[in-house]
Amino acid sequence: MRKMKYSKEFKDSTVQLILNDKENVVHVAEDLGLNSKTLYHWVTMYKKAHNIPIRNINLPSSESSIEELKRLRKENKLLNQERDILKKEAAYFAQEVL
């Protein structure tokens, strides 16, 4: 896997998005196709360089994220099935009324 090099301007503007606009690091990382740990590192380095207080950031373990994703996909599938059943029932009862 090839390590990408990003310009200082790109890093700084990405960090500014997080600091100024209060954007979530994980969401910004996903939107930009970056690793969230990399982005957390950029934020930490930026704060050190600009004497901004740094608070400890607890990264969620990747295993719990995977488990959550599996749970959410399963829940989404169930909700879609329930929605489809309700659509069919609504169409059935609409025909009876007419």
Backbone as ProteinMPNN parsed JSONL, in Angstrom:
{"seq_chain_A": "MRKMKYSKEFKDSTVQLILNDKENVVHVAEDLGLNSKTLYHWVTMYKKAHNIPIRNINLPSSESSIEELKRLRKENKLLNQERDILKKEAAYFAQEVL", "coords_chain_A": {"N_chain_A": [[0.844, -1.175, 0.0], [0.62, 2.139, -0.892], [1.958, 5.023, 0.574], [0.382, 8.081, 0.97], [1.248, 11.451, 0.167], [0.559, 14.561, 1.481], [-0.063, 18.021, 0.987], [1.076, 20.768, 3.029], [-0.765, 22.822, 3.116], [-3.152, 21.503, 2.484], [-3.376, 19.769, 4.681], [-3.518, 21.644, 6.791], [-5.863, 23.083, 6.118], [-7.746, 21.06, 6.314], [-7.559, 20.407, 9.025], [-8.365, 22.861, 10.069], [-11.03, 22.837, 9.306], [-12.021, 20.962, 11.049], [-11.406, 22.082, 13.577], [-12.475, 24.739, 13.521], [-15.064, 24.551, 12.384], [-16.155, 22.633, 13.902], [-16.372, 20.008, 13.01], [-16.755, 16.441, 12.863], [-14.053, 14.297, 13.374], [-13.853, 11.651, 12.433], [-15.905, 11.573, 10.498], [-15.017, 13.526, 8.675], [-12.629, 12.357, 7.881], [-13.616, 10.044, 6.595], [-15.068, 11.261, 4.52], [-13.008, 12.409, 3.057], [-11.504, 10.268, 2.385], [-9.494, 9.424, 4.079], [-7.453, 7.942, 6.666], [-8.73, 7.808, 9.91], [-7.049, 7.875, 12.126], [-4.77, 9.036, 11.082], [-5.729, 11.587, 10.558], [-6.383, 12.433, 13.159], [-3.791, 12.558, 14.111], [-2.77, 14.665, 12.526], [-4.311, 16.784, 13.552], [-3.43, 16.839, 16.215], [-0.681, 17.456, 15.852], [-0.911, 19.962, 14.633], [-2.119, 21.428, 16.676], [-0.083, 21.323, 18.614], [1.92, 22.755, 17.266], [0.766, 25.262, 17.177], [0.395, 25.971, 19.777], [-2.022, 25.165, 21.037], [-4.204, 23.94, 23.465], [-4.212, 20.447, 24.087], [-6.437, 17.799, 24.203], [-6.974, 14.519, 25.486], [-7.638, 12.03, 23.129], [-9.765, 9.449, 22.65], [-9.593, 6.801, 20.643], [-11.97, 4.856, 18.968], [-11.955, 1.332, 19.182], [-11.096, -0.641, 16.373], [-12.356, -3.063, 16.164], [-14.722, -2.836, 17.684], [-16.004, -0.96, 16.154], [-16.428, -2.36, 13.807], [-18.136, -4.328, 14.742], [-20.284, -2.716, 15.455], [-21.006, -1.727, 12.942], [-21.848, -4.104, 11.686], [-24.071, -4.691, 13.312], [-25.691, -2.456, 12.786], [-26.134, -2.762, 10.034], [-27.605, -5.131, 10.026], [-29.84, -4.288, 11.49], [-30.764, -2.305, 9.736], [-31.469, -3.858, 7.53], [-33.616, -5.321, 8.607], [-35.412, -3.21, 9.187], [-35.897, -2.261, 6.588], [-37.213, -4.497, 5.518], [-39.52, -4.498, 7.126], [-40.622, -2.039, 6.351], [-41.167, -2.568, 3.634], [-43.123, -4.544, 3.897], [-45.157, -3.069, 5.145], [-45.71, -1.234, 3.092], [-46.806, -2.932, 1.153], [-49.064, -3.845, 2.536], [-50.441, -1.444, 2.834], [-50.996, -0.829, 0.161], [-52.655, -3.0, -0.454], [-54.885, -2.597, 1.268], [-55.692, -0.14, 0.297], [-56.673, -0.831, -2.197], [-58.953, -2.292, -1.465], [-60.592, -0.298, -0.425], [-61.247, 1.21, -2.627]], "CA_chain_A": [[0.0, 0.0, 0.0], [1.442, 3.328, -1.071], [1.661, 6.095, 1.507], [0.109, 9.323, 0.263], [1.831, 12.686, 0.699], [-0.376, 15.667, 1.376], [0.585, 19.321, 1.182], [0.825, 21.426, 4.309], [-2.003, 23.59, 2.965], [-4.267, 20.558, 2.571], [-3.477, 19.333, 6.072], [-3.974, 22.766, 7.614], [-7.263, 23.402, 5.829], [-8.538, 19.96, 6.855], [-7.569, 20.596, 10.48], [-9.196, 24.038, 10.332], [-12.414, 22.394, 9.165], [-12.361, 20.26, 12.286], [-11.324, 22.977, 14.725], [-13.347, 25.912, 13.406], [-16.441, 24.188, 12.056], [-16.561, 21.582, 14.845], [-16.704, 18.793, 12.277], [-16.305, 15.199, 13.469], [-12.832, 13.815, 12.724], [-14.123, 10.398, 11.719], [-16.69, 11.88, 9.302], [-14.154, 14.239, 7.724], [-11.706, 11.352, 7.343], [-14.361, 9.221, 5.642], [-15.393, 12.081, 3.349], [-11.79, 12.671, 2.281], [-10.82, 9.007, 2.093], [-8.306, 9.348, 4.921], [-7.52, 7.146, 7.876], [-9.047, 8.724, 11.001], [-5.866, 8.01, 12.993], [-3.912, 10.016, 10.419], [-6.326, 12.899, 10.759], [-6.168, 12.768, 14.565], [-2.378, 12.936, 14.211], [-2.645, 16.013, 11.955], [-4.896, 17.737, 14.502], [-2.514, 16.921, 17.351], [0.533, 18.167, 15.436], [-1.302, 21.354, 14.399], [-2.317, 22.047, 17.988], [1.242, 21.505, 19.222], [2.627, 23.814, 16.535], [0.113, 26.551, 17.425], [0.199, 26.08, 21.229], [-3.429, 24.973, 21.383], [-4.29, 22.811, 24.407], [-4.578, 19.157, 23.498], [-7.12, 16.876, 25.106], [-6.806, 13.126, 25.076], [-8.656, 11.527, 22.209], [-9.877, 7.994, 22.695], [-10.032, 6.246, 19.374], [-12.715, 3.61, 19.141], [-11.222, 0.208, 18.619], [-11.656, -1.002, 15.076], [-13.223, -4.227, 16.328], [-16.045, -2.401, 18.114], [-16.598, -0.279, 15.007], [-16.878, -3.409, 12.891], [-19.314, -4.94, 15.362], [-21.382, -1.755, 15.338], [-21.416, -1.715, 11.542], [-22.621, -5.325, 11.455], [-25.349, -4.535, 13.988], [-26.48, -1.462, 12.064], [-26.566, -3.347, 8.76], [-28.661, -6.088, 10.336], [-30.998, -3.481, 11.85], [-31.226, -1.657, 8.511], [-32.137, -4.885, 6.723], [-34.895, -5.593, 9.248], [-36.278, -2.045, 8.985], [-36.306, -2.26, 5.176], [-38.211, -5.546, 5.35], [-40.758, -4.026, 7.744], [-41.156, -0.988, 5.483], [-41.719, -3.197, 2.438], [-44.376, -5.207, 4.295], [-46.16, -2.02, 5.363], [-46.09, -0.701, 1.774], [-47.697, -3.914, 0.519], [-50.334, -3.822, 3.256], [-51.118, -0.189, 2.506], [-51.519, -0.97, -1.212], [-53.739, -3.97, -0.379], [-56.055, -1.956, 1.876], [-56.125, 0.94, -0.602], [-57.495, -1.467, -3.241], [-60.234, -2.659, -0.862], [-61.375, 0.909, -0.227], [-61.726, 1.639, -3.936]], "C_chain_A": [[0.891, 1.24, 0.0], [1.001, 4.419, -0.108], [1.515, 7.398, 0.739], [0.819, 10.482, 0.953], [0.839, 13.798, 0.439], [0.355, 16.966, 1.669], [0.226, 19.879, 2.553], [-0.487, 22.201, 4.249], [-3.234, 22.689, 3.095], [-4.473, 20.115, 4.014], [-4.053, 20.441, 6.947], [-5.446, 23.091, 7.369], [-8.191, 22.309, 6.355], [-8.665, 20.085, 8.374], [-8.446, 21.792, 10.849], [-10.679, 23.694, 10.238], [-12.881, 21.74, 10.46], [-12.414, 21.225, 13.466], [-12.34, 24.116, 14.665], [-14.806, 25.554, 13.197], [-16.983, 23.086, 12.952], [-17.023, 20.315, 14.135], [-16.111, 17.584, 13.004], [-15.123, 14.653, 12.675], [-13.095, 12.572, 11.887], [-14.897, 10.676, 10.432], [-15.853, 12.596, 8.248], [-13.194, 13.247, 7.073], [-12.395, 10.485, 6.301], [-14.65, 9.997, 4.363], [-14.183, 12.285, 2.443], [-11.026, 11.405, 1.926], [-9.525, 8.859, 2.87], [-8.546, 8.378, 6.067], [-7.774, 8.11, 9.028], [-7.871, 8.908, 11.953], [-4.895, 9.033, 12.407], [-4.43, 11.419, 10.677], [-6.2, 13.345, 12.216], [-4.721, 13.231, 14.778], [-2.164, 14.354, 13.677], [-3.163, 17.064, 12.926], [-3.958, 17.931, 15.683], [-1.274, 17.728, 16.996], [0.241, 19.656, 15.209], [-1.452, 22.08, 15.733], [-0.987, 22.282, 18.699], [1.967, 22.67, 18.579], [2.06, 25.199, 16.846], [-0.228, 26.764, 18.898], [-1.278, 26.065, 21.64], [-3.499, 23.79, 22.339], [-4.818, 21.553, 23.724], [-5.279, 18.329, 24.56], [-6.916, 15.463, 24.581], [-7.97, 12.693, 24.211], [-8.645, 10.014, 22.294], [-10.421, 7.507, 21.371], [-10.84, 4.988, 19.631], [-11.914, 2.466, 18.53], [-11.9, -0.22, 17.323], [-12.601, -2.197, 15.193], [-14.616, -3.789, 16.757], [-16.756, -1.658, 16.983], [-17.151, -1.287, 14.013], [-18.135, -4.074, 13.432], [-20.521, -4.01, 15.248], [-21.912, -1.713, 13.91], [-22.265, -2.941, 11.211], [-24.013, -5.21, 12.063], [-26.253, -3.567, 13.23], [-26.969, -1.979, 10.715], [-27.717, -4.325, 8.969], [-29.955, -5.343, 10.671], [-31.606, -2.809, 10.621], [-31.992, -2.644, 7.625], [-33.522, -5.192, 7.287], [-35.877, -4.439, 9.026], [-36.762, -1.946, 7.537], [-37.369, -3.316, 4.91], [-39.559, -5.112, 5.929], [-41.416, -2.945, 6.896], [-41.824, -1.583, 4.249], [-43.047, -3.9, 2.744], [-45.474, -4.171, 4.475], [-46.615, -1.394, 4.054], [-47.086, -1.633, 1.093], [-49.065, -3.928, 1.199], [-51.116, -2.569, 2.917], [-51.723, -0.259, 1.107], [-52.702, -1.929, -1.219], [-55.014, -3.323, 0.17], [-56.571, -0.794, 1.032], [-56.996, 0.375, -1.714], [-58.868, -1.829, -2.698], [-61.153, -1.447, -0.714], [-61.983, 1.359, -1.545], [-62.707, 0.607, -4.425]], "O_chain_A": [[1.809, 1.356, 0.812], [-0.19, 4.705, 0.012], [2.391, 7.779, -0.038], [0.971, 10.49, 2.175], [0.34, 13.96, -0.674], [1.271, 17.009, 2.49], [-0.786, 19.513, 3.15], [-1.236, 22.233, 5.226], [-4.224, 23.056, 3.728], [-5.599, 20.088, 4.511], [-4.961, 20.206, 7.745], [-6.192, 23.347, 8.315], [-9.303, 22.601, 6.794], [-9.743, 19.892, 8.935], [-9.186, 21.741, 11.832], [-11.488, 24.208, 11.01], [-14.01, 21.953, 10.901], [-13.353, 21.192, 14.261], [-12.992, 24.417, 15.664], [-15.69, 26.187, 13.774], [-18.124, 22.652, 12.794], [-17.941, 19.634, 14.59], [-15.087, 17.697, 13.678], [-15.183, 14.558, 11.449], [-12.611, 12.461, 10.761], [-14.596, 10.093, 9.391], [-15.97, 12.304, 7.058], [-12.971, 13.29, 5.863], [-11.829, 10.218, 5.241], [-14.499, 9.471, 3.26], [-14.31, 12.329, 1.219], [-10.008, 11.467, 1.237], [-8.571, 8.247, 2.39], [-9.684, 8.04, 6.393], [-7.101, 9.137, 9.122], [-7.709, 9.984, 12.53], [-4.274, 9.801, 13.142], [-3.659, 12.33, 10.98], [-5.936, 14.519, 12.478], [-4.463, 14.172, 15.528], [-1.461, 15.153, 14.296], [-2.538, 18.109, 13.109], [-3.717, 19.061, 16.107], [-0.86, 18.595, 17.765], [1.058, 20.508, 15.556], [-0.975, 23.203, 15.899], [-0.789, 23.328, 19.317], [2.566, 23.488, 19.276], [2.782, 26.194, 16.788], [-1.038, 27.628, 19.234], [-1.713, 26.852, 22.481], [-2.916, 22.742, 22.063], [-5.736, 21.598, 22.905], [-4.78, 18.174, 25.675], [-6.713, 15.249, 23.386], [-9.132, 12.957, 24.52], [-7.623, 9.378, 22.036], [-11.572, 7.77, 21.023], [-10.436, 4.143, 20.43], [-11.277, 2.624, 17.489], [-13.124, -0.164, 17.199], [-13.541, -2.325, 14.408], [-15.604, -4.316, 16.246], [-17.98, -1.724, 16.871], [-18.223, -1.083, 13.444], [-19.077, -4.349, 12.689], [-21.637, -4.456, 14.981], [-23.123, -1.669, 13.694], [-23.286, -2.827, 10.532], [-25.009, -5.573, 11.437], [-27.442, -3.83, 13.054], [-28.087, -1.674, 10.298], [-28.676, -4.349, 8.198], [-31.031, -5.713, 10.201], [-32.828, -2.751, 10.484], [-33.026, -2.307, 7.048], [-34.489, -5.309, 6.535], [-37.044, -4.671, 8.71], [-37.913, -1.586, 7.292], [-38.317, -3.071, 4.165], [-40.605, -5.324, 5.316], [-42.637, -2.937, 6.739], [-42.912, -1.16, 3.86], [-43.98, -3.851, 1.942], [-46.598, -4.369, 4.013], [-47.79, -1.054, 3.913], [-48.083, -1.185, 0.526], [-50.096, -4.012, 0.533], [-52.331, -2.629, 2.732], [-52.843, 0.203, 0.894], [-53.672, -1.684, -1.935], [-56.093, -3.485, -0.401], [-57.766, -0.499, 1.053], [-57.955, 1.022, -2.135], [-59.86, -1.686, -3.412], [-62.368, -1.57, -0.866], [-63.116, 1.839, -1.574], [-63.254, 0.745, -5.519]]}, "name": "protein", "num_of_chains": 1, "seq": "MRKMKYSKEFKDSTVQLILNDKENVVHVAEDLGLNSKTLYHWVTMYKKAHNIPIRNINLPSSESSIEELKRLRKENKLLNQERDILKKEAAYFAQEVL"}
